[in-house]
Amino acid sequence: MTAALAAQSASDRARLTTGLTATVIFLTGIAPLATDMYVPAFPAVAGDLSATATQVQLTLTTFFVGMALGQLIGGPVSDQYGRRRLLLAAVIMMTVSSVLCAVAPSIGVMMAARFVQGFAGGWAMVIGRAVIVDLARGARLVRVLNVIAGVGGIAPIAGPLLGAVVLQVSGWRMSFWAVAALGVAMVVVVLVAVPESLPPHRRHAGGLRSFAVASRQVLARRRYVGYVLVSGSGMGAILAYVATSAFVLQSMNGLSPVAYSVDFAANAAGMTVASLVAARLAGRIATRRVILAGQVAALGAGVAMLAGALWLGTPLLLVIVCFFVLMTAQGLIGPNGGALASAEVPGHPGTGSAMLGFVTWVAAGVVAPVAGLGGQDTAVPMAFLMIGCTMLSMAGLVLTRPRRRHGGI
């Protein structure tokens, strides 16, 4: 009994420190890095494993599916059993699956290992986010989640460049060995820096019935659903860009691979800076206004891209500007929408984070193939997706408006 009370007291004293925030940034960046480092090696993987381009592409799809399911399940389970032990289990699982990817003898084994890698990465990400929600409230929560998103944005900047370097000096398997090494480092960091943030008396009973009840409670909150739509639709716009930007810039406009990588990094940097700016604005300017500013900018970029694709031959300068504006705007939309969604369900932080992560990665999995339906010679489908996703995001923001009663808010 004394030991249990001591454990509960330690959990209650858990604080949000700089080291803990840095650890969550590490957790947030490692799973996307596992994909971004791997993408430049697609042709080499196809040749080495005697696979078609479509089969190699499916390893990306299985990763996204795993990420979505990992976040959907990991959050509620951690609401029942606590954060720290499950986070360690997820990181170990991701490390082992990365090793399996590195030694995969066939494309089938690679698909399965990538699914497990995504599942474990999503599990770790949602628990890391739930730890932050456990320990922060109000403007501080918004600020910290924006910092995590902003600094975590280094992964999509560095990933393709690191992957290209690794591919030059070694084979594609080395990318997965590198991710496995990062996984080992993460295990150590979690052991040192992450406390148990959810004491036993704040946990929820488990079981499928309990999860269904918690999900209904979370989804019954109109403002939560609205903010999930804000953030998830923003991710859809990002994936429309990621899935087709190489074709638009290289195939249609003749940009070299090196120049494309530089432009890709610049756009990711714009999103990172915008996230950090949003963090500074938390508590000073209404977060909903910051989101709206990003949505208006993103919608303008989508409309300009559509006009250029339909009537101007998709000129390079217009494409570069539109992509930069779109990605920078997402730095104002996604992290803020996710932070406000979490703030709406403080009683179920794990379930709330799980639903948010599930919607976000499902949007990624759906939009990516749709964006390429027109082939590599047109930007029209991508432009329509940019506009459509942004309008859905704006509809979500409208859904979050406080109801007025008797002339008040």
TILO-659286 format. One record per residue: residue in three letters; x, y, z of N, C-alpha, C in turn; chain. Coordinates in steps of 0.05 Angstrom, whole numbers. Layout:
# TILO-659286
 residuo    nc1    nc2    nc3   cac1   cac2   cac3    cc1    cc2    cc3 cadena
     ALA      X      Y      Z      X      Y      Z      X      Y      Z      A
...
# end
This chain:
# TILO-659286
 residuo    nc1    nc2    nc3   cac1   cac2   cac3    cc1    cc2    cc3 cadena
     MET     17    -24      0      0      0      0     17     25      0      A
     THR     38     25     17     56     48     18     70     52     -9      A
     ALA     78     31    -22     91     34    -48     72     45    -69      A
     ALA     46     36    -68     26     46    -87     21     76    -83      A
     LEU     20     84    -57     16    112    -51     39    129    -60      A
     ALA     63    118    -57     87    132    -65     87    135    -95      A
     ALA     79    114   -110     78    116   -139     58    137   -148      A
     GLN     35    137   -134     14    156   -141     24    184   -136      A
     SER     38    188   -113     48    215   -107     68    224   -127      A
     ALA     85    205   -137    105    213   -157     92    220   -183      A
     SER     70    206   -190     56    212   -215     43    239   -213      A
     ASP     31    245   -189     18    271   -186     38    294   -187      A
     ARG     63    289   -180     84    310   -180     97    313   -208      A
     ALA     89    297   -227    101    298   -254     97    326   -265      A
     ARG    118    337   -277    117    364   -288    126    364   -317      A
     LEU    117    384   -332    125    386   -360    151    402   -361      A
     THR    172    387   -366    199    399   -367    209    402   -396      A
     THR    231    417   -399    243    420   -425    252    393   -436      A
     GLY    263    376   -418    272    350   -427    249    332   -436      A
     LEU    227    334   -423    203    318   -431    193    328   -458      A
     THR    191    354   -461    182    365   -487    201    357   -509      A
     ALA    227    357   -505    246    349   -525    242    319   -532      A
     THR    236    303   -512    232    274   -516    207    270   -534      A
     VAL    186    285   -529    161    282   -545    167    291   -574      A
     ILE    183    312   -577    191    321   -604    206    298   -618      A
     PHE    223    285   -604    238    262   -615    218    240   -623      A
     LEU    199    234   -606    179    213   -612    162    221   -636      A
     THR    156    247   -638    139    256   -660    153    255   -687      A
     GLY    179    259   -686    194    261   -711    204    235   -722      A
     ILE    207    214   -704    220    190   -713    204    174   -733      A
     ALA    178    172   -730    161    157   -749    160    170   -776      A
     PRO    155    196   -779    157    208   -805    184    206   -818      A
     LEU    205    208   -801    232    205   -811    236    178   -823      A
     ALA    224    157   -812    226    130   -822    215    128   -850      A
     THR    196    145   -858    185    145   -885    201    164   -903      A
     ASP    207    188   -893    220    208   -910    248    199   -919      A
     MET    262    184   -901    289    174   -909    287    152   -930      A
     TYR    264    139   -930    261    115   -947    251    121   -975      A
     VAL    236    144   -978    224    150  -1003    244    153  -1026      A
     PRO    267    166  -1023    286    168  -1046    296    140  -1055      A
     ALA    293    120  -1039    304     93  -1046    283     75  -1060      A
     PHE    260     85  -1066    239     68  -1078    249     52  -1102      A
     PRO    262     65  -1122    272     49  -1145    292     27  -1137      A
     ALA    309     33  -1118    329     13  -1110    315    -10  -1096      A
     VAL    295     -4  -1080    280    -25  -1066    266    -44  -1086      A
     ALA    254    -31  -1106    240    -47  -1127    259    -66  -1141      A
     GLY    283    -56  -1147    302    -73  -1161    313    -95  -1143      A
     ASP    319    -89  -1118    331   -108  -1100    312   -130  -1092      A
     LEU    286   -123  -1088    267   -143  -1079    250   -154  -1102      A
     SER    257   -148  -1127    243   -157  -1150    213   -150  -1148      A
     ALA    207   -125  -1142    180   -116  -1137    173    -95  -1158      A
     THR    147    -91  -1162    138    -70  -1180    137    -44  -1164      A
     ALA    135    -22  -1179    133      5  -1166    108      6  -1149      A
     THR     86     -6  -1158     61     -6  -1142     65    -21  -1116      A
     GLN     79    -43  -1117     83    -58  -1092    100    -43  -1072      A
     VAL    121    -29  -1083    137    -12  -1065    120     10  -1053      A
     GLN    103     22  -1070     86     43  -1060     67     33  -1038      A
     LEU     59      8  -1039     42     -3  -1019     56     -5   -992      A
     THR     82     -5   -991     96     -5   -965     92     22   -951      A
     LEU     87     43   -967     80     69   -955     51     68   -945      A
     THR     34     56   -960      6     54   -952      3     37   -926      A
     THR     17     15   -925     15     -2   -900     25     14   -876      A
     PHE     46     30   -880     56     46   -858     35     66   -849      A
     PHE     21     80   -867      0     99   -860    -23     85   -845      A
     VAL    -30     61   -855    -52     46   -842    -43     39   -813      A
     GLY    -19     30   -810     -9     23   -784     -8     47   -766      A
     MET      0     70   -776      1     95   -760    -27    101   -750      A
     ALA    -47    100   -768    -75    107   -761    -85     88   -739      A
     LEU    -81     62   -742    -91     42   -723    -75     44   -696      A
     GLY    -49     49   -698    -33     52   -674    -43     75   -656      A
     GLN    -50     97   -669    -59    120   -654    -87    116   -643      A
     LEU   -104    102   -659   -131     97   -650   -132     79   -626      A
     ILE   -114     59   -625   -114     40   -603    -97     49   -580      A
     GLY    -74     61   -586    -55     68   -565    -65     88   -545      A
     GLY    -80    107   -554    -90    128   -535   -109    117   -514      A
     PRO   -130    103   -522   -149     92   -503   -136     72   -484      A
     VAL   -118     55   -495   -105     35   -478    -88     49   -457      A
     SER    -74     70   -464    -58     85   -445    -75    100   -425      A
     ASP   -100    106   -432   -119    118   -412   -125     98   -390      A
     GLN   -124     72   -397   -130     51   -377   -105     43   -361      A
     TYR    -82     39   -374    -59     27   -361    -37     47   -355      A
     GLY    -40     72   -363    -18     92   -359     -1     95   -383      A
     ARG     17    114   -382     32    122   -406     60    109   -409      A
     ARG     75    109   -387    104    104   -390    110     76   -400      A
     ARG     99     55   -388    105     27   -396     97     22   -424      A
     LEU     73     32   -432     64     27   -459     81     43   -480      A
     LEU     90     66   -472    108     81   -490    134     66   -494      A
     LEU    145     55   -473    170     39   -476    165     15   -495      A
     ALA    142      1   -491    136    -22   -507    133    -14   -537      A
     ALA    121      9   -542    118     18   -570    144     24   -583      A
     VAL    162     38   -568    188     45   -579    205     20   -585      A
     ILE    204      0   -567    218    -25   -571    207    -39   -596      A
     MET    180    -40   -598    168    -52   -622    176    -39   -648      A
     MET    178    -12   -647    186      2   -671    215     -3   -678      A
     THR    232     -6   -658    260    -12   -663    263    -40   -676      A
     VAL    249    -59   -665    250    -87   -676    240    -88   -704      A
     SER    217    -74   -710    206    -74   -737    224    -60   -756      A
     SER    239    -40   -747    258    -27   -765    281    -46   -773      A
     VAL    289    -63   -754    309    -83   -761    298   -103   -781      A
     LEU    273   -111   -778    260   -129   -797    259   -116   -825      A
     CYS    253    -90   -826    253    -77   -852    281    -77   -864      A
     ALA    302    -74   -848    329    -73   -858    338   -100   -869      A
     VAL    327   -122   -859    336   -148   -868    314   -162   -885      A
     ALA    293   -148   -892    271   -160   -907    280   -174   -932      A
     PRO    273   -200   -936    282   -214   -960    262   -212   -983      A
     SER    238   -201   -978    218   -199   -999    200   -175   -994      A
     ILE    186   -167  -1014    168   -144  -1012    145   -150   -993      A
     GLY    136   -175   -991    115   -182   -972    123   -178   -944      A
     VAL    148   -187   -937    158   -183   -910    162   -153   -904      A
     MET    170   -138   -925    174   -109   -921    147    -96   -915      A
     MET    126   -103   -929     99    -91   -924     90    -97   -896      A
     ALA     94   -122   -887     85   -129   -860    102   -114   -839      A
     ALA    128   -112   -843    145    -98   -824    139    -69   -823      A
     ARG    133    -57   -846    126    -29   -847    100    -24   -833      A
     PHE     81    -42   -835     56    -39   -820     61    -38   -790      A
     VAL     78    -57   -780     84    -58   -752     99    -33   -744      A
     GLN    118    -24   -761    133      0   -755    114     24   -752      A
     GLY     95     27   -771     76     49   -769     58     47   -745      A
     PHE     49     22   -739     32     18   -716     46     26   -690      A
     ALA     71     17   -687     86     24   -663     92     54   -662      A
     GLY     99     66   -685    105     94   -686     80    111   -679      A
     GLY     57    103   -689     32    117   -683     25    114   -653      A
     TRP     29     90   -642     24     85   -614     42    103   -597      A
     ALA     68    105   -604     86    122   -589     79    152   -591      A
     MET     71    160   -615     65    188   -620     40    197   -603      A
     VAL     19    180   -604     -5    188   -590     -1    188   -560      A
     ILE     15    170   -549     21    170   -520     38    194   -513      A
     GLY     57    200   -529     73    224   -524     56    249   -523      A
     ARG     38    251   -542     20    274   -542      2    274   -517      A
     ALA     -8    250   -509    -25    248   -485    -10    257   -460      A
     VAL     16    251   -459     32    260   -436     31    290   -434      A
     ILE     34    304   -457     34    333   -456      6    343   -447      A
     VAL    -15    331   -457    -42    339   -450    -47    334   -420      A
     ASP    -35    313   -409    -37    307   -380    -26    330   -363      A
     LEU     -5    342   -373     11    360   -356      8    390   -363      A
     ALA     -6    397   -384     -8    425   -392    -37    432   -397      A
     ARG    -44    457   -394    -71    467   -398    -70    494   -412      A
     GLY    -92    501   -424    -96    528   -434    -76    537   -455      A
     ALA    -67    562   -452    -48    574   -471    -21    558   -471      A
     ARG    -14    547   -448     11    532   -447     10    507   -464      A
     LEU    -13    494   -463    -17    470   -480    -14    477   -509      A
     VAL    -28    498   -518    -26    507   -546      3    513   -553      A
     ARG     16    528   -535     44    536   -540     62    512   -543      A
     VAL     60    493   -525     78    470   -525     73    453   -549      A
     LEU     48    448   -556     42    431   -580     51    444   -605      A
     ASN     50    471   -607     60    485   -630     90    483   -632      A
     VAL    104    485   -609    133    481   -609    141    453   -618      A
     ILE    126    433   -608    131    405   -616    127    402   -646      A
     ALA    106    413   -657    101    411   -686    122    426   -702      A
     GLY    130    450   -691    149    466   -706    177    453   -707      A
     VAL    187    445   -684    213    433   -683    212    405   -696      A
     GLY    190    391   -692    186    365   -705    186    367   -735      A
     GLY    180    391   -746    179    395   -774    207    393   -788      A
     ILE    227    390   -771    254    386   -782    256    359   -796      A
     ALA    240    340   -787    240    312   -798    234    312   -828      A
     PRO    212    325   -837    208    325   -866    228    342   -882      A
     ILE    242    360   -868    263    374   -882    288    357   -885      A
     ALA    296    344   -863    321    329   -863    318    301   -875      A
     GLY    294    289   -873    290    261   -881    298    255   -910      A
     PRO    287    269   -930    295    263   -957    324    268   -963      A
     LEU    335    289   -950    363    295   -955    381    273   -942      A
     LEU    374    265   -918    389    243   -905    387    217   -921      A
     GLY    362    212   -930    358    188   -946    375    187   -971      A
     ALA    376    210   -985    392    212  -1009    422    208  -1003      A
     VAL    431    219   -981    459    216   -974    465    187   -968      A
     VAL    448    174   -952    452    146   -945    452    129   -970      A
     LEU    435    135   -989    433    120  -1013    458    123  -1030      A
     GLN    471    146  -1028    496    150  -1043    519    135  -1031      A
     VAL    521    133  -1004    544    121   -992    539     91   -984      A
     SER    514     83   -985    508     55   -977    483     46   -992      A
     GLY    470     25   -983    446     15   -995    421     25   -980      A
     TRP    397     19   -991    373     29   -979    368     17   -952      A
     ARG    379     -7   -946    374    -20   -920    387     -4   -898      A
     MET    407     12   -904    421     27   -883    402     48   -871      A
     SER    382     58   -886    363     77   -876    347     65   -852      A
     PHE    340     39   -855    325     26   -833    343     20   -810      A
     TRP    369     13   -815    388      9   -793    391     35   -777      A
     ALA    391     57   -792    393     83   -778    369     89   -760      A
     VAL    345     82   -771    321     86   -755    321     68   -730      A
     ALA    331     43   -734    333     25   -711    352     36   -690      A
     ALA    374     48   -699    392     60   -679    379     83   -664      A
     LEU    364     99   -678    349    120   -665    329    109   -646      A
     GLY    317     86   -652    298     73   -634    311     65   -608      A
     VAL    336     54   -610    350     46   -586    356     71   -569      A
     ALA    364     93   -582    369    118   -567    343    128   -554      A
     MET    321    124   -568    295    133   -557    287    118   -532      A
     VAL    293     91   -532    287     75   -508    301     87   -484      A
     VAL    327     94   -487    342    105   -466    331    132   -457      A
     VAL    323    149   -476    313    175   -470    286    173   -455      A
     VAL    269    155   -463    243    151   -449    248    142   -421      A
     LEU    266    124   -417    272    114   -390    282    137   -372      A
     VAL    297    155   -383    309    177   -367    290    200   -363      A
     ALA    275    208   -384    261    234   -384    231    233   -381      A
     VAL    219    210   -386    189    209   -386    179    197   -360      A
     PRO    165    213   -343    153    202   -319    125    190   -326      A
     GLU    113    176   -307     86    168   -310     68    193   -304      A
     SER     54    202   -325     39    227   -323     10    223   -316      A
     LEU      1    197   -316    -27    191   -311    -29    173   -286      A
     PRO    -33    184   -262    -34    168   -238    -58    149   -239      A
     PRO    -57    128   -223    -79    107   -224   -107    118   -219      A
     HIS   -109    138   -202   -136    148   -195   -149    164   -218      A
     ARG   -133    171   -238   -144    186   -261   -148    168   -286      A
     ARG   -142    142   -283   -145    125   -306   -174    115   -309      A
     HIS   -180    106   -333   -207     97   -340   -208     66   -342      A
     ALA   -231     55   -335   -234     26   -337   -230     17   -366      A
     GLY   -219     -7   -370   -213    -16   -397   -235    -32   -410      A
     GLY   -229    -45   -432   -247    -61   -447   -259    -46   -471      A
     LEU   -269    -62   -490   -281    -50   -514   -305    -32   -508      A
     ARG   -321    -41   -488   -344    -25   -481   -336      2   -470      A
     SER   -315      2   -453   -306     28   -442   -295     46   -465      A
     PHE   -280     33   -483   -270     49   -506   -292     61   -522      A
     ALA   -313     45   -527   -336     55   -542   -350     78   -528      A
     VAL   -353     75   -502   -365     97   -486   -348    122   -487      A
     ALA   -322    119   -483   -304    142   -484   -305    155   -512      A
     SER   -305    139   -533   -306    150   -560   -331    165   -565      A
     ARG   -354    154   -555   -379    169   -558   -379    195   -543      A
     GLN   -367    195   -519   -366    220   -504   -348    241   -518      A
     VAL   -326    231   -529   -308    250   -543   -321    261   -569      A
     LEU   -333    243   -584   -345    251   -610   -371    266   -606      A
     ALA   -383    265   -582   -407    280   -577   -401    310   -573      A
     ARG   -376    317   -569   -369    345   -565   -365    358   -592      A
     ARG   -384    375   -599   -384    388   -625   -358    403   -631      A
     ARG   -348    417   -611   -324    433   -616   -300    415   -621      A
     TYR   -299    392   -606   -277    374   -611   -277    363   -640      A
     VAL   -300    355   -649   -303    345   -676   -295    366   -696      A
     GLY   -303    391   -691   -296    413   -709   -266    417   -711      A
     TYR   -252    416   -688   -223    420   -688   -209    396   -701      A
     VAL   -219    372   -697   -208    349   -711   -210    352   -741      A
     LEU   -233    363   -750   -237    368   -779   -218    389   -788      A
     VAL   -213    410   -772   -194    431   -779   -166    419   -784      A
     SER   -157    403   -765   -130    392   -766   -127    370   -787      A
     GLY   -147    351   -788   -145    329   -806   -147    338   -835      A
     SER   -164    357   -841   -166    368   -869   -141    382   -877      A
     GLY   -128    395   -857   -102    408   -863    -81    388   -871      A
     MET    -81    365   -858    -63    343   -865    -69    333   -893      A
     GLY    -95    332   -901   -102    324   -928    -89    343   -949      A
     ALA    -90    369   -943    -78    388   -962    -47    383   -964      A
     ILE    -35    377   -941     -6    372   -941      0    347   -958      A
     LEU    -15    326   -955    -10    302   -970    -15    305  -1000      A
     ALA    -34    322  -1007    -39    328  -1035    -13    341  -1047      A
     TYR      0    358  -1032     25    370  -1040     47    349  -1042      A
     VAL     50    333  -1020     72    314  -1019     70    293  -1042      A
     ALA     46    284  -1048     42    263  -1067     47    272  -1096      A
     THR     44    297  -1102     46    306  -1130     66    327  -1136      A
     SER     78    339  -1115     97    362  -1120    120    354  -1137      A
     ALA    130    329  -1134    153    321  -1151    146    321  -1180      A
     PHE    122    311  -1187    113    310  -1215    109    339  -1226      A
     VAL     97    356  -1210     91    383  -1219    116    399  -1223      A
     LEU    135    396  -1205    160    412  -1206    180    400  -1225      A
     GLN    183    373  -1225    204    361  -1241    194    353  -1269      A
     SER    173    337  -1270    163    328  -1296    151    350  -1313      A
     MET    136    368  -1300    122    389  -1315    138    414  -1319      A
     ASN    156    420  -1300    171    445  -1301    201    441  -1303      A
     GLY    211    417  -1304    239    412  -1310    258    418  -1287      A
     LEU    248    419  -1263    266    424  -1240    283    399  -1235      A
     SER    308    404  -1229    326    381  -1223    320    369  -1196      A
     PRO    328    344  -1192    322    332  -1165    334    347  -1142      A
     VAL    358    359  -1146    371    374  -1125    355    400  -1120      A
     ALA    347    413  -1141    331    438  -1137    304    431  -1124      A
     TYR    292    408  -1132    267    400  -1119    271    396  -1090      A
     SER    293    382  -1082    298    377  -1054    301    403  -1038      A
     VAL    314    423  -1050    317    449  -1037    290    462  -1034      A
     ASP    274    461  -1054    247    474  -1052    230    459  -1031      A
     PHE    231    433  -1031    216    417  -1011    225    425   -983      A
     ALA    251    427   -979    261    435   -952    252    463   -945      A
     ALA    252    481   -965    244    509   -959    215    510   -951      A
     ASN    198    494   -964    169    494   -957    165    482   -929      A
     ALA    180    460   -922    178    449   -896    188    469   -875      A
     ALA    209    484   -882    219    504   -863    198    526   -858      A
     GLY    184    533   -880    163    553   -876    141    544   -857      A
     MET    134    518   -859    114    507   -841    124    506   -812      A
     THR    150    500   -809    162    499   -783    163    526   -770      A
     VAL    171    546   -785    172    574   -774    144    583   -767      A
     ALA    124    577   -783     97    585   -777     87    572   -752      A
     SER     94    547   -747     86    533   -722     99    547   -698      A
     LEU    124    555   -701    137    568   -678    126    596   -673      A
     VAL    119    610   -695    105    636   -692     79    632   -678      A
     ALA     64    612   -686     38    606   -673     42    601   -643      A
     ALA     64    587   -636     69    582   -608     74    608   -593      A
     ARG     87    627   -605     92    653   -592     66    669   -589      A
     LEU     48    665   -607     23    680   -607      3    669   -587      A
     ALA      7    644   -578    -12    632   -559    -15    649   -534      A
     GLY    -40    655   -527    -46    671   -504    -46    701   -510      A
     ARG    -36    709   -534    -36    737   -541    -58    743   -562      A
     ILE    -60    725   -581    -81    728   -602    -98    703   -601      A
     ALA   -124    706   -604   -142    683   -603   -133    662   -623      A
     THR   -130    637   -614   -119    616   -631   -137    611   -656      A
     ARG   -163    614   -652   -181    610   -675   -175    631   -697      A
     ARG   -168    655   -690   -161    675   -710   -135    667   -725      A
     VAL   -116    656   -711    -91    647   -724    -98    625   -744      A
     ILE   -115    606   -736   -123    585   -754   -137    596   -778      A
     LEU   -155    615   -775   -170    627   -797   -151    640   -817      A
     ALA   -131    654   -806   -111    667   -823    -97    647   -841      A
     GLY    -89    624   -829    -77    603   -844    -95    591   -865      A
     GLN   -120    588   -858   -140    576   -877   -144    595   -901      A
     VAL   -146    621   -896   -150    640   -918   -126    639   -937      A
     ALA   -102    638   -925    -78    637   -942    -77    611   -958      A
     ALA    -84    589   -946    -84    563   -960   -104    562   -982      A
     LEU   -128    573   -977   -149    574   -998   -140    591  -1021      A
     GLY   -127    614  -1016   -117    631  -1037    -96    616  -1054      A
     ALA    -79    600  -1041    -58    585  -1055    -72    564  -1073      A
     GLY    -92    551  -1063   -106    531  -1078   -120    542  -1103      A
     VAL   -134    565  -1099   -148    578  -1121   -127    587  -1143      A
     ALA   -105    599  -1134    -85    607  -1153    -73    584  -1168      A
     MET    -68    561  -1154    -58    538  -1167    -77    527  -1187      A
     LEU   -103    526  -1181   -123    516  -1200   -124    534  -1225      A
     ALA   -124    560  -1221   -124    579  -1244    -99    575  -1261      A
     GLY    -76    571  -1248    -52    567  -1264    -52    541  -1279      A
     ALA    -64    520  -1267    -65    494  -1280    -84    494  -1303      A
     LEU   -106    509  -1301   -127    508  -1322   -120    527  -1345      A
     TRP   -109    550  -1339   -107    570  -1360    -79    581  -1366      A
     LEU    -59    575  -1348    -33    587  -1352    -11    567  -1357      A
     GLY    -17    542  -1359      3    522  -1363     20    515  -1339      A
     THR     10    520  -1316     24    514  -1290     52    525  -1290      A
     PRO     55    551  -1290     82    563  -1291     98    558  -1265      A
     LEU    124    555  -1268    141    547  -1246    140    567  -1223      A
     LEU    142    593  -1228    142    613  -1207    116    612  -1191      A
     LEU     93    609  -1205     68    608  -1191     66    583  -1173      A
     VAL     76    560  -1184     76    535  -1168     92    538  -1143      A
     ILE    116    549  -1146    134    551  -1123    121    569  -1101      A
     VAL    110    591  -1109     97    609  -1090     73    596  -1077      A
     CYS     56    583  -1093     32    570  -1082     39    548  -1062      A
     PHE     59    532  -1069     67    511  -1051     78    522  -1024      A
     PHE     94    543  -1026    105    555  -1002     83    567   -984      A
     VAL     64    581   -996     42    592   -981     25    570   -968      A
     LEU     19    550   -984      3    528   -973     16    515   -949      A
     MET     42    508   -951     55    494   -930     59    512   -905      A
     THR     66    537   -910     69    556   -887     42    559   -873      A
     ALA     21    560   -888     -6    563   -876    -13    539   -858      A
     GLN     -4    515   -867    -10    492   -851      3    492   -823      A
     GLY     25    507   -821     38    510   -795     20    526   -776      A
     LEU      2    542   -786    -17    557   -769    -42    541   -764      A
     ILE    -48    522   -781    -74    507   -780    -72    482   -763      A
     GLY    -55    463   -772    -55    436   -760    -48    435   -731      A
     PRO    -25    446   -722    -18    444   -694    -39    458   -676      A
     ASN    -48    482   -684    -68    496   -668    -94    481   -667      A
     GLY   -103    470   -689   -128    454   -689   -125    430   -671      A
     GLY   -103    416   -672    -98    393   -655    -97    400   -626      A
     ALA    -84    423   -619    -83    432   -591   -110    438   -580      A
     LEU   -126    453   -596   -153    460   -586   -171    436   -584      A
     ALA   -167    416   -602   -183    391   -600   -177    377   -574      A
     SER   -151    375   -567   -143    362   -542   -154    377   -518      A
     ALA   -154    403   -520   -164    419   -497   -194    415   -493      A
     GLU   -208    406   -513   -237    403   -510   -245    377   -495      A
     VAL   -226    358   -493   -232    333   -480   -211    326   -458      A
     PRO   -208    343   -438   -188    338   -418   -193    313   -402      A
     GLY   -218    303   -401   -225    279   -386   -216    254   -400      A
     HIS   -211    255   -426   -203    231   -442   -180    239   -460      A
     PRO   -157    247   -449   -135    257   -467   -125    235   -486      A
     GLY   -123    210   -476   -114    189   -494   -133    183   -517      A
     THR   -158    181   -510   -178    176   -531   -180    199   -550      A
     GLY   -179    224   -539   -180    247   -557   -157    249   -576      A
     SER   -133    243   -566   -109    243   -583   -110    220   -603      A
     ALA   -122    198   -595   -124    175   -613   -142    181   -636      A
     MET   -165    192   -631   -184    199   -652   -172    220   -671      A
     LEU   -158    239   -659   -145    260   -676   -124    248   -694      A
     GLY   -107    230   -682    -86    218   -698    -97    199   -720      A
     PHE   -118    185   -713   -131    166   -732   -142    182   -756      A
     VAL   -157    203   -751   -168    219   -773   -146    231   -790      A
     THR   -125    241   -777   -103    254   -791    -89    234   -811      A
     TRP    -83    210   -801    -69    191   -818    -87    177   -838      A
     VAL   -113    175   -832   -131    165   -852   -133    185   -875      A
     ALA   -134    211   -868   -134    231   -889   -110    229   -906      A
     ALA    -87    224   -894    -62    220   -909    -64    197   -928      A
     GLY    -75    174   -918    -77    151   -935    -96    153   -958      A
     VAL   -118    169   -954   -138    172   -974   -130    192   -996      A
     VAL   -119    215   -987   -113    237  -1005    -90    231  -1024      A
     ALA    -69    217  -1013    -45    212  -1029    -51    199  -1056      A
     PRO    -66    176  -1057    -71    164  -1083    -90    180  -1100      A
     VAL   -110    194  -1087   -129    210  -1103   -115    233  -1117      A
     ALA    -94    244  -1105    -80    267  -1117    -67    259  -1143      A
     GLY    -60    234  -1146    -46    225  -1170    -64    214  -1192      A
     LEU    -90    216  -1188   -108    204  -1208   -105    216  -1236      A
     GLY    -97    241  -1237    -95    254  -1264    -69    248  -1278      A
     GLY    -52    232  -1265    -26    226  -1278     -5    247  -1271      A
     GLN     18    246  -1284     40    264  -1278     41    288  -1296      A
     ASP     21    293  -1312     22    316  -1330      1    337  -1324      A
     THR    -12    336  -1301    -32    357  -1294    -32    362  -1264      A
     ALA    -36    387  -1257    -38    394  -1229    -67    400  -1220      A
     VAL    -86    394  -1238   -114    401  -1232   -125    385  -1208      A
     PRO   -122    358  -1208   -132    343  -1184   -120    353  -1158      A
     MET    -94    358  -1158    -81    368  -1134    -92    395  -1125      A
     ALA    -97    413  -1144   -108    439  -1138   -136    437  -1126      A
     PHE   -152    419  -1138   -179    415  -1127   -177    404  -1098      A
     LEU   -158    386  -1093   -155    375  -1066   -146    397  -1047      A
     MET   -128    414  -1056   -119    437  -1039   -143    454  -1031      A
     ILE   -160    460  -1050   -184    477  -1044   -204    462  -1027      A
     GLY   -210    437  -1035   -230    421  -1020   -222    416   -992      A
     CYS   -197    408   -987   -188    403   -960   -189    429   -943      A
     THR   -181    451   -955   -181    476   -940   -210    485   -933      A
     MET   -228    481   -952   -256    488   -946   -268    470   -924      A
     LEU   -260    444   -924   -269    426   -902   -258    436   -876      A
     SER   -233    445   -876   -220    455   -852   -235    480   -842      A
     MET   -243    497   -860   -258    521   -853   -286    514   -842      A
     ALA   -298    493   -853   -324    484   -843   -321    474   -814      A
     GLY   -298    461   -809   -293    452   -782   -291    475   -762      A
     LEU   -277    496   -771   -274    520   -754   -302    532   -748      A
     VAL   -319    533   -768   -346    544   -764   -360    527   -743      A
     LEU   -356    501   -744   -369    482   -725   -361    487   -696      A
     THR   -337    499   -692   -327    504   -665   -336    530   -653      A
     ARG   -352    546   -668   -360    572   -657   -378    568   -632      A
     PRO   -372    583   -611   -389    580   -587   -418    588   -594      A
     ARG   -436    574   -582   -464    581   -585   -471    605   -569      A
     ARG   -486    623   -581   -494    648   -568   -521    643   -553      A
     ARG   -521    652   -529   -546    650   -513   -553    677   -501      A
     HIS   -577    687   -506   -586    712   -495   -566    734   -500      A
     GLY   -556    734   -524   -538    756   -532   -510    753   -522      A
     GLY   -503    731   -507   -476    727   -497   -463    705   -513      A
     ILE   -439    698   -505   -423    676   -518   -423    652   -501      A
# end
